[in-house]
Amino acid sequence: MKVALDTSVLVAALVRAHQHHERAQWWFGQPASRIQRTAAWHAYAETWSTLTSLPLEPSIPGETARASIGSLRERLRWITSGAAVYQAAVDRCAQLGLHSGAVYDALHLVTAEKEEMDLFLTFNVRDFERLAADRSPRIAAPPDPPGLP
């Protein structure tokens, strides 16, 4: 199964105190032969930004956030998005009457479409459903893994 992961899933997987940590982390425990995990390089920067701005005590320093994301580098296939993906994301938002930060979500989804992903995992399902097209992968929140209450 080809699975694209949104920034919200990457952050949850990295932060043990996150309410969805187990749900996100489960996807990283599955063998690569069973699940091909991907994310847009855009998510790399967004994850660093989110980690360094979380309201945690103590806060996560930039170097720690960088090392945390680095731990994911070998566990994901990172997709480079070219000009066509950026143009398609802007076009999609304009056509749907969306504005502002919606374009960043569109970048993730258009990248997943380009790579023909089967599943797009996010904890912000509605944000991505509004951007979905016929060729979009199924959009879902990571379910509770087996064995969680």
N, C-alpha and C positions, 0 to 999 in steps of 0.2 A: 504494500500500500504506500502511495506517495502522499506525504503529509507536509503541508506548509504550516509553519508556526508564526503567529503574530507576536509582537513585542510583549503583549500582556502575558502570554504563556512563558516566554523566555524569562521575564522578570520574576514571575511566580516560581519558576523552576529554580532560580538562583537564590531567592530569599527564603530562608527557612521559616521566618516569622510570618510569611505571607499566608493569608487564609486559604489560598488554593495551591499551596506548595506541593502537596502530595499528588493532587490531580495533574499538575503540570509535570512534575518530576517523573511520574510513571512512564511518560512517553520517551524519556531518555534512557530508561532501563530496558527497553525492548531492543532486541537484536536488529542491527541494520539490515539483515537479510529479510526481516519481517516488515520493518517500517523504514522507509526512506524519509529522513527528516530534512527539511529545507527551510530556509528563511532568506528573505531579501537582505542584501547588505545594508539597506536602509534600516532594518531592524537592529543591526549591530550598533549604530549610532544612537538610535532611539532608546535601546536598552541601557546604554551607558548614561544617557541623559536622565532617564527615569531612575536608575539606581542612585545616581548622585543627588537627586532631588527628593527622594522619599523622606517622609517625615518620621525618621527613625532616630532613636537616641542610643548610641551615638550614630551620627550620620555616616554614610558610606563615602569615604574619600575617593577621588578620581582614580588613584592607582589601584585601590582595592576593586573598584568597579571594573577597571580594565582587566585585571587578573581574572575576575569572575567570568567575564564575557569570554576571555581567552580559553577558559575551561570548556566552553561550548564549541570552540572552533573546530575541533576534531570530531565532534559528535553530530555536526550538521553539515549539509552542503549549502554553502552560501551562494546566492544567486546575484550576479551583477546585473543591474538594470541599465539599459542604454537609453538613448534619447527617445526611441519609439515607445518605451514603457512610460516614461515621464509624460510624453505627449498624450498617450492614451489615458493616463490617470487624470490629467487636466481636462481632456475632452469629456471623459465620463462624468466628472463632477459638474462641468458646465452644462452638459446635456440634462443632467438630473436636477439642476438648480441648486446644487450644494456649493458651499463656500468654505473658506478658511482651512482648518485642519483636516477636513474630509479628504483632501488630496493626499495626505500622508497615508491614510487607510487605503485609498485607491491604489497607491503605489504597491502596497503589499498584495492586494487582491489581483491586480493586473499582472504582477510578477508570477503569482501562483497560476493564473490562467495560461500565461505564456509557457510555463513549464508543465502544463497539463497535470496539475496535482489532483488527487482524488478527494482530498479533505483539507479544509482550511480551519485550523484551530485557533480560537480566540476567546477571551473572557468578555469581549464586547460584541456579541453576536449581532445585535441590532444595528450597530454602526456599519457592519460589513454587509448585512443583508440588504440595506438600502442601496448599496453599490453593486449588487450582484447582477450578472448578465447571464445569458444562456450558457455560455462556456465556462462559467465560474464553477470551482469545485464546491462540494457540499460544505456549508459553513456551520460549525458547531462549537460549543464549549467543551473542553475536555471533561468527560464524565468521571464520576468517582471510580477509581480503579477497584478491581476485585479485592476484597479484604478490608476496605475502609468502611467505617460505620456510616 
